[in-house]
């Protein structure tokens, strides 16, 4: 079977809700990343055989196959097809898996995996809440209710369940949140993101264009202090999580070009990384956010590796309780985790985060001269993707 290689990886800097990217239509924002991948590889756009794009809020401006609309908003020709993927927060990590599987099968040679989410323009949960408010039903079916009687599926509840199950404390979560900002601040000031970020024009929610380019993740609190984080009120009475130890609402897009050996020859480029392992696992949908833990153990076993063989980890910081419980369960070296910060500091653009994290992981492996990286993230419904890559 052919192998899958990443030859380009790029992302926009994250935008805060109603911030510097909020004036961008998400199809146009994603198109900026698609164009950047063409620029970085010098590829003939006609060689791209498919675009697979993750997006969670597939409603409004992100409806009607956002992937195809992004292609039609880009420099790619009309002949390039596209499809949209929803595996909740892991949507664009799953897009990467689908792209890799396509080139490994030999049915395609050059595929783009991407993701986009404009949480300013399509608010979180809108595909669920809008139909429900207009009497068009709810996603939980009678059979599902019978299987999980009395359960209200909630990631907030899942985050607190992790706290209790793994013996975590608010102090531990606040300290991790502060660490996320410290790492992101250090990375941003050192220019660690400069090779991965695609500069795009600032465009505010009211359509105002300032003339500046957006190149710094807007969510980073450069003035963050542990005392300030500790002072943020709890999300739920008696809980441990706060807004400061949770991921930030974010607008953003990211993408990766994935090829096989024939694709490498056709493009005439050098690979950045080889995809070493891909898997996905379902777990308890009630606690919901725990799936990355068993998924990581299973992935490492299938890859014939130990946790100590991995040089860098990217575990999405949906809530601080996810990576903290993951560290406690896997025994991974915390100094290898989210070394440039995570979603608590940088933002979590839902369907765009999988490609965003992988973009950061690829570039971090290169800048630090490391070999293996592992990415995983919790996903609605109790799911988790795991991807292991090897820097080339």
One Martini backbone bead per residue (centre of mass of N, CA, C, O) as a GRO file, in nm:
protein
  392
    1UNK     BB    1   0.098   0.035   0.019
    2UNK     BB    2   0.072   0.344   0.019
    3UNK     BB    3   0.176   0.655   0.122
    4UNK     BB    4   0.141   0.940   0.346
    5UNK     BB    5   0.191   1.292   0.278
    6UNK     BB    6   0.302   1.600   0.400
    7UNK     BB    7   0.359   1.920   0.209
    8UNK     BB    8   0.140   2.108   0.360
    9UNK     BB    9   0.089   2.369   0.626
   10UNK     BB   10  -0.196   2.576   0.722
   11UNK     BB   11  -0.301   2.889   0.890
   12UNK     BB   12  -0.481   3.085   1.067
   13UNK     BB   13  -0.528   3.310   1.277
   14UNK     BB   14  -0.700   3.360   1.542
   15UNK     BB   15  -1.037   3.466   1.616
   16UNK     BB   16  -1.241   3.640   1.785
   17UNK     BB   17  -1.534   3.716   1.883
   18UNK     BB   18  -1.592   3.978   1.685
   19UNK     BB   19  -1.327   4.008   1.534
   20UNK     BB   20  -1.073   4.002   1.286
   21UNK     BB   21  -1.264   3.757   1.127
   22UNK     BB   22  -1.584   3.825   1.133
   23UNK     BB   23  -1.607   3.945   0.822
   24UNK     BB   24  -1.572   3.663   0.719
   25UNK     BB   25  -1.649   3.442   0.507
   26UNK     BB   26  -1.587   3.111   0.542
   27UNK     BB   27  -1.524   3.047   0.244
   28UNK     BB   28  -1.309   3.272   0.212
   29UNK     BB   29  -1.124   3.184   0.440
   30UNK     BB   30  -1.062   2.900   0.334
   31UNK     BB   31  -0.948   2.996   0.059
   32UNK     BB   32  -0.686   3.115   0.171
   33UNK     BB   33  -0.566   2.837   0.239
   34UNK     BB   34  -0.580   2.704  -0.035
   35UNK     BB   35  -0.395   2.912  -0.172
   36UNK     BB   36  -0.148   2.866   0.013
   37UNK     BB   37  -0.094   2.574  -0.071
   38UNK     BB   38  -0.026   2.646  -0.360
   39UNK     BB   39   0.209   2.838  -0.299
   40UNK     BB   40   0.391   2.637  -0.128
   41UNK     BB   41   0.406   2.413  -0.377
   42UNK     BB   42   0.343   2.500  -0.681
   43UNK     BB   43   0.084   2.384  -0.770
   44UNK     BB   44  -0.128   2.251  -0.980
   45UNK     BB   45  -0.459   2.282  -0.927
   46UNK     BB   46  -0.547   2.034  -1.116
   47UNK     BB   47  -0.416   1.806  -0.920
   48UNK     BB   48  -0.650   1.831  -0.745
   49UNK     BB   49  -0.893   1.574  -0.642
   50UNK     BB   50  -0.960   1.687  -0.343
   51UNK     BB   51  -1.179   1.831  -0.086
   52UNK     BB   52  -1.159   1.801   0.272
   53UNK     BB   53  -1.397   1.946   0.511
   54UNK     BB   54  -1.426   2.070   0.821
   55UNK     BB   55  -1.754   2.112   0.995
   56UNK     BB   56  -2.000   2.181   1.231
   57UNK     BB   57  -2.164   2.451   1.136
   58UNK     BB   58  -2.394   2.345   0.895
   59UNK     BB   59  -2.499   2.662   0.858
   60UNK     BB   60  -2.573   2.894   0.662
   61UNK     BB   61  -2.260   2.989   0.562
   62UNK     BB   62  -2.200   2.653   0.619
   63UNK     BB   63  -2.370   2.551   0.401
   64UNK     BB   64  -2.385   2.366   0.119
   65UNK     BB   65  -2.097   2.275   0.115
   66UNK     BB   66  -1.830   2.440   0.219
   67UNK     BB   67  -1.607   2.312   0.050
   68UNK     BB   68  -1.709   2.390  -0.231
   69UNK     BB   69  -1.731   2.697  -0.171
   70UNK     BB   70  -1.428   2.732  -0.123
   71UNK     BB   71  -1.334   2.650  -0.400
   72UNK     BB   72  -1.514   2.876  -0.550
   73UNK     BB   73  -1.333   3.101  -0.374
   74UNK     BB   74  -1.088   3.012  -0.525
   75UNK     BB   75  -0.821   2.908  -0.750
   76UNK     BB   76  -0.964   2.668  -0.803
   77UNK     BB   77  -1.104   2.470  -1.007
   78UNK     BB   78  -1.414   2.336  -1.087
   79UNK     BB   79  -1.295   2.032  -1.103
   80UNK     BB   80  -1.279   2.050  -0.798
   81UNK     BB   81  -1.376   1.873  -0.550
   82UNK     BB   82  -1.605   1.847  -0.253
   83UNK     BB   83  -1.625   1.783   0.109
   84UNK     BB   84  -1.809   1.750   0.411
   85UNK     BB   85  -1.724   1.721   0.766
   86UNK     BB   86  -1.873   1.551   1.069
   87UNK     BB   87  -1.678   1.511   1.388
   88UNK     BB   88  -1.687   1.749   1.516
   89UNK     BB   89  -1.400   1.854   1.656
   90UNK     BB   90  -1.268   1.620   1.447
   91UNK     BB   91  -1.324   1.691   1.145
   92UNK     BB   92  -1.026   1.767   1.027
   93UNK     BB   93  -0.893   1.507   1.119
   94UNK     BB   94  -1.075   1.329   0.946
   95UNK     BB   95  -1.000   1.459   0.679
   96UNK     BB   96  -0.711   1.356   0.691
   97UNK     BB   97  -0.779   1.058   0.691
   98UNK     BB   98  -0.929   1.053   0.421
   99UNK     BB   99  -0.696   1.158   0.252
  100UNK     BB  100  -0.494   0.936   0.320
  101UNK     BB  101  -0.669   0.699   0.224
  102UNK     BB  102  -0.683   0.786  -0.071
  103UNK     BB  103  -0.369   0.778  -0.133
  104UNK     BB  104  -0.314   0.488  -0.027
  105UNK     BB  105  -0.512   0.347  -0.236
  106UNK     BB  106  -0.467   0.510  -0.530
  107UNK     BB  107  -0.725   0.686  -0.623
  108UNK     BB  108  -0.532   0.913  -0.521
  109UNK     BB  109  -0.263   1.178  -0.500
  110UNK     BB  110  -0.422   1.466  -0.440
  111UNK     BB  111  -0.511   1.608  -0.120
  112UNK     BB  112  -0.726   1.814   0.072
  113UNK     BB  113  -0.713   1.903   0.415
  114UNK     BB  114  -0.970   2.070   0.608
  115UNK     BB  115  -1.084   2.370   0.800
  116UNK     BB  116  -1.383   2.543   0.938
  117UNK     BB  117  -1.475   2.835   1.156
  118UNK     BB  118  -1.747   3.067   1.227
  119UNK     BB  119  -1.849   3.166   1.543
  120UNK     BB  120  -1.966   3.447   1.475
  121UNK     BB  121  -2.171   3.354   1.227
  122UNK     BB  122  -2.189   3.049   1.360
  123UNK     BB  123  -2.308   2.954   1.626
  124UNK     BB  124  -2.296   2.749   1.867
  125UNK     BB  125  -2.550   2.506   1.800
  126UNK     BB  126  -2.738   2.599   1.560
  127UNK     BB  127  -2.820   2.319   1.422
  128UNK     BB  128  -2.995   2.261   1.687
  129UNK     BB  129  -3.156   2.518   1.792
  130UNK     BB  130  -3.310   2.627   1.544
  131UNK     BB  131  -3.499   2.387   1.483
  132UNK     BB  132  -3.618   2.359   1.769
  133UNK     BB  133  -3.750   2.651   1.776
  134UNK     BB  134  -3.911   2.556   1.484
  135UNK     BB  135  -4.026   2.257   1.500
  136UNK     BB  136  -3.774   2.043   1.374
  137UNK     BB  137  -3.645   1.916   1.608
  138UNK     BB  138  -3.425   1.660   1.752
  139UNK     BB  139  -3.136   1.462   1.766
  140UNK     BB  140  -3.270   1.294   1.984
  141UNK     BB  141  -3.386   0.991   1.991
  142UNK     BB  142  -3.590   0.756   2.119
  143UNK     BB  143  -3.372   0.529   2.123
  144UNK     BB  144  -3.157   0.701   2.267
  145UNK     BB  145  -3.325   0.763   2.521
  146UNK     BB  146  -3.355   0.465   2.606
  147UNK     BB  147  -3.046   0.413   2.638
  148UNK     BB  148  -3.035   0.729   2.776
  149UNK     BB  149  -3.191   0.797   3.042
  150UNK     BB  150  -3.203   1.137   3.133
  151UNK     BB  151  -2.998   1.248   2.927
  152UNK     BB  152  -2.781   1.538   2.892
  153UNK     BB  153  -2.587   1.620   2.648
  154UNK     BB  154  -2.259   1.741   2.775
  155UNK     BB  155  -1.952   1.892   2.782
  156UNK     BB  156  -1.961   2.025   3.056
  157UNK     BB  157  -2.029   1.771   3.213
  158UNK     BB  158  -1.786   1.603   3.112
  159UNK     BB  159  -1.565   1.784   3.231
  160UNK     BB  160  -1.657   1.735   3.531
  161UNK     BB  161  -1.637   1.425   3.529
  162UNK     BB  162  -1.330   1.418   3.497
  163UNK     BB  163  -1.259   1.552   3.760
  164UNK     BB  164  -1.378   1.328   3.941
  165UNK     BB  165  -1.248   1.065   3.821
  166UNK     BB  166  -0.928   1.203   3.834
  167UNK     BB  167  -0.878   1.398   4.078
  168UNK     BB  168  -0.928   1.695   4.025
  169UNK     BB  169  -0.850   2.046   4.035
  170UNK     BB  170  -0.872   2.377   4.009
  171UNK     BB  171  -0.569   2.434   4.036
  172UNK     BB  172  -0.479   2.247   3.805
  173UNK     BB  173  -0.644   2.390   3.580
  174UNK     BB  174  -0.532   2.676   3.614
  175UNK     BB  175  -0.235   2.601   3.566
  176UNK     BB  176  -0.280   2.498   3.278
  177UNK     BB  177  -0.395   2.758   3.159
  178UNK     BB  178  -0.143   2.927   3.212
  179UNK     BB  179   0.046   2.751   3.044
  180UNK     BB  180  -0.088   2.798   2.773
  181UNK     BB  181  -0.020   3.100   2.765
  182UNK     BB  182   0.283   3.085   2.802
  183UNK     BB  183   0.340   2.918   2.546
  184UNK     BB  184   0.202   3.112   2.344
  185UNK     BB  185   0.369   3.360   2.404
  186UNK     BB  186   0.646   3.243   2.342
  187UNK     BB  187   0.583   3.155   2.051
  188UNK     BB  188   0.496   3.428   1.936
  189UNK     BB  189   0.758   3.591   2.012
  190UNK     BB  190   0.950   3.370   1.853
  191UNK     BB  191   0.799   3.282   1.574
  192UNK     BB  192   0.667   2.982   1.566
  193UNK     BB  193   0.410   3.067   1.359
  194UNK     BB  194   0.518   3.193   1.087
  195UNK     BB  195   0.509   2.925   0.894
  196UNK     BB  196   0.179   2.870   0.938
  197UNK     BB  197   0.074   3.152   0.887
  198UNK     BB  198  -0.187   3.319   0.718
  199UNK     BB  199  -0.221   3.614   0.594
  200UNK     BB  200  -0.498   3.828   0.675
  201UNK     BB  201  -0.736   4.043   0.657
  202UNK     BB  202  -0.885   4.261   0.843
  203UNK     BB  203  -1.237   4.178   0.943
  204UNK     BB  204  -1.502   4.298   1.071
  205UNK     BB  205  -1.834   4.251   1.151
  206UNK     BB  206  -1.904   4.540   0.997
  207UNK     BB  207  -1.672   4.534   0.750
  208UNK     BB  208  -1.418   4.643   0.859
  209UNK     BB  209  -1.111   4.763   0.717
  210UNK     BB  210  -0.782   4.839   0.842
  211UNK     BB  211  -0.516   4.725   0.663
  212UNK     BB  212  -0.442   4.490   0.825
  213UNK     BB  213  -0.277   4.197   0.930
  214UNK     BB  214  -0.347   3.871   1.036
  215UNK     BB  215  -0.082   3.707   1.264
  216UNK     BB  216  -0.220   3.693   1.557
  217UNK     BB  217  -0.347   3.540   1.807
  218UNK     BB  218  -0.624   3.680   1.970
  219UNK     BB  219  -0.648   3.498   2.245
  220UNK     BB  220  -0.400   3.593   2.366
  221UNK     BB  221  -0.294   3.661   2.702
  222UNK     BB  222  -0.028   3.860   2.768
  223UNK     BB  223  -0.141   3.934   3.081
  224UNK     BB  224  -0.143   3.676   3.215
  225UNK     BB  225  -0.247   3.529   3.530
  226UNK     BB  226  -0.300   3.319   3.783
  227UNK     BB  227  -0.480   3.503   3.952
  228UNK     BB  228  -0.681   3.572   3.728
  229UNK     BB  229  -0.772   3.282   3.668
  230UNK     BB  230  -0.865   3.213   3.964
  231UNK     BB  231  -1.099   3.455   3.957
  232UNK     BB  232  -1.284   3.296   3.788
  233UNK     BB  233  -1.582   3.186   3.749
  234UNK     BB  234  -1.781   2.934   3.763
  235UNK     BB  235  -1.980   2.742   3.557
  236UNK     BB  236  -2.046   2.559   3.813
  237UNK     BB  237  -2.171   2.473   4.096
  238UNK     BB  238  -1.909   2.285   4.241
  239UNK     BB  239  -1.696   2.310   4.043
  240UNK     BB  240  -1.378   2.366   3.831
  241UNK     BB  241  -1.466   2.521   3.586
  242UNK     BB  242  -1.381   2.780   3.353
  243UNK     BB  243  -1.333   3.004   3.110
  244UNK     BB  244  -1.013   2.994   3.161
  245UNK     BB  245  -1.029   2.650   3.136
  246UNK     BB  246  -1.131   2.704   2.843
  247UNK     BB  247  -1.211   2.726   2.538
  248UNK     BB  248  -1.211   2.941   2.270
  249UNK     BB  249  -1.377   3.122   2.079
  250UNK     BB  250  -1.340   3.078   1.710
  251UNK     BB  251  -1.182   3.191   1.418
  252UNK     BB  252  -1.100   2.959   1.141
  253UNK     BB  253  -0.832   2.810   0.933
  254UNK     BB  254  -0.720   2.493   0.776
  255UNK     BB  255  -0.441   2.306   0.603
  256UNK     BB  256  -0.361   2.005   0.399
  257UNK     BB  257  -0.131   1.839   0.196
  258UNK     BB  258  -0.192   1.518   0.040
  259UNK     BB  259   0.032   1.247  -0.054
  260UNK     BB  260   0.192   1.039  -0.261
  261UNK     BB  261   0.441   0.933  -0.455
  262UNK     BB  262   0.310   1.043  -0.713
  263UNK     BB  263   0.260   1.325  -0.598
  264UNK     BB  264   0.550   1.403  -0.549
  265UNK     BB  265   0.636   1.390  -0.848
  266UNK     BB  266   0.423   1.586  -0.966
  267UNK     BB  267   0.516   1.833  -0.774
  268UNK     BB  268   0.821   1.845  -0.672
  269UNK     BB  269   0.832   1.772  -0.358
  270UNK     BB  270   0.886   1.782  -0.015
  271UNK     BB  271   0.830   1.628   0.268
  272UNK     BB  272   0.730   1.682   0.607
  273UNK     BB  273   0.542   1.416   0.643
  274UNK     BB  274   0.440   1.105   0.787
  275UNK     BB  275   0.183   0.882   0.810
  276UNK     BB  276   0.178   0.633   1.066
  277UNK     BB  277  -0.116   0.685   1.208
  278UNK     BB  278  -0.475   0.579   1.220
  279UNK     BB  279  -0.759   0.656   1.439
  280UNK     BB  280  -1.083   0.556   1.587
  281UNK     BB  281  -1.300   0.616   1.882
  282UNK     BB  282  -1.544   0.490   2.092
  283UNK     BB  283  -1.734   0.609   2.377
  284UNK     BB  284  -1.869   0.759   2.627
  285UNK     BB  285  -2.134   0.998   2.573
  286UNK     BB  286  -2.152   1.128   2.858
  287UNK     BB  287  -1.860   1.203   2.928
  288UNK     BB  288  -1.727   1.217   2.615
  289UNK     BB  289  -1.407   1.336   2.679
  290UNK     BB  290  -1.241   1.048   2.725
  291UNK     BB  291  -1.152   0.908   2.451
  292UNK     BB  292  -0.840   0.988   2.422
  293UNK     BB  293  -0.733   0.777   2.616
  294UNK     BB  294  -0.799   0.498   2.484
  295UNK     BB  295  -0.706   0.589   2.199
  296UNK     BB  296  -0.404   0.616   2.264
  297UNK     BB  297  -0.345   0.330   2.358
  298UNK     BB  298  -0.441   0.192   2.096
  299UNK     BB  299  -0.254   0.337   1.895
  300UNK     BB  300   0.019   0.256   2.018
  301UNK     BB  301  -0.023  -0.047   1.992
  302UNK     BB  302  -0.068  -0.052   1.681
  303UNK     BB  303   0.221   0.102   1.633
  304UNK     BB  304   0.443  -0.008   1.835
  305UNK     BB  305   0.429   0.199   2.083
  306UNK     BB  306   0.524   0.439   2.312
  307UNK     BB  307   0.491   0.728   2.484
  308UNK     BB  308   0.815   0.777   2.471
  309UNK     BB  309   0.830   0.790   2.144
  310UNK     BB  310   0.701   1.065   2.176
  311UNK     BB  311   0.782   1.406   2.132
  312UNK     BB  312   0.487   1.522   2.049
  313UNK     BB  313   0.182   1.677   2.170
  314UNK     BB  314  -0.174   1.704   2.066
  315UNK     BB  315  -0.424   1.820   2.295
  316UNK     BB  316  -0.721   1.928   2.316
  317UNK     BB  317  -0.848   2.229   2.492
  318UNK     BB  318  -1.153   2.229   2.567
  319UNK     BB  319  -1.064   2.135   2.852
  320UNK     BB  320  -0.843   2.099   3.103
  321UNK     BB  321  -0.943   1.808   3.186
  322UNK     BB  322  -0.839   1.658   2.940
  323UNK     BB  323  -0.520   1.683   2.945
  324UNK     BB  324  -0.490   1.615   3.247
  325UNK     BB  325  -0.613   1.328   3.235
  326UNK     BB  326  -0.428   1.229   3.009
  327UNK     BB  327  -0.165   1.250   3.166
  328UNK     BB  328  -0.247   1.066   3.403
  329UNK     BB  329  -0.309   0.808   3.223
  330UNK     BB  330  -0.036   0.794   3.030
  331UNK     BB  331   0.241   0.937   3.140
  332UNK     BB  332   0.319   1.178   3.002
  333UNK     BB  333   0.517   1.432   2.913
  334UNK     BB  334   0.436   1.760   2.975
  335UNK     BB  335   0.674   1.893   2.794
  336UNK     BB  336   0.526   1.761   2.516
  337UNK     BB  337   0.268   1.936   2.562
  338UNK     BB  338   0.161   2.191   2.407
  339UNK     BB  339   0.423   2.384   2.349
  340UNK     BB  340   0.236   2.634   2.199
  341UNK     BB  341  -0.018   2.576   2.305
  342UNK     BB  342  -0.378   2.613   2.319
  343UNK     BB  343  -0.720   2.664   2.318
  344UNK     BB  344  -0.715   2.848   2.569
  345UNK     BB  345  -0.533   3.062   2.402
  346UNK     BB  346  -0.599   3.016   2.071
  347UNK     BB  347  -0.840   2.843   2.019
  348UNK     BB  348  -1.164   2.678   1.894
  349UNK     BB  349  -1.262   2.608   1.557
  350UNK     BB  350  -1.366   2.331   1.567
  351UNK     BB  351  -1.355   2.208   1.251
  352UNK     BB  352  -1.049   2.348   1.240
  353UNK     BB  353  -0.864   2.209   1.466
  354UNK     BB  354  -0.734   1.958   1.344
  355UNK     BB  355  -0.564   2.112   1.128
  356UNK     BB  356  -0.434   2.308   1.324
  357UNK     BB  357  -0.280   2.109   1.506
  358UNK     BB  358  -0.120   1.972   1.276
  359UNK     BB  359   0.027   2.220   1.179
  360UNK     BB  360   0.176   2.271   1.446
  361UNK     BB  361   0.313   1.993   1.469
  362UNK     BB  362   0.481   1.994   1.214
  363UNK     BB  363   0.641   2.259   1.279
  364UNK     BB  364   0.751   2.173   1.560
  365UNK     BB  365   0.920   1.934   1.468
  366UNK     BB  366   1.108   2.104   1.290
  367UNK     BB  367   1.207   2.327   1.492
  368UNK     BB  368   1.303   2.082   1.711
  369UNK     BB  369   1.403   1.809   1.579
  370UNK     BB  370   1.175   1.600   1.564
  371UNK     BB  371   0.988   1.300   1.493
  372UNK     BB  372   0.729   1.242   1.681
  373UNK     BB  373   0.366   1.276   1.652
  374UNK     BB  374   0.063   1.339   1.853
  375UNK     BB  375  -0.295   1.341   1.787
  376UNK     BB  376  -0.578   1.455   1.992
  377UNK     BB  377  -0.950   1.455   2.036
  378UNK     BB  378  -1.236   1.555   2.147
  379UNK     BB  379  -1.583   1.440   2.082
  380UNK     BB  380  -1.883   1.437   2.007
  381UNK     BB  381  -2.021   1.131   2.137
  382UNK     BB  382  -1.750   0.986   2.222
  383UNK     BB  383  -1.482   1.075   2.053
  384UNK     BB  384  -1.156   0.977   1.883
  385UNK     BB  385  -0.874   1.088   1.733
  386UNK     BB  386  -0.563   0.943   1.592
  387UNK     BB  387  -0.236   1.087   1.512
  388UNK     BB  388   0.068   0.973   1.359
  389UNK     BB  389   0.383   1.132   1.299
  390UNK     BB  390   0.665   1.180   1.069
  391UNK     BB  391   0.938   1.344   1.033
  392UNK     BB  392   1.123   1.459   0.715
   0.00000   0.00000   0.00000
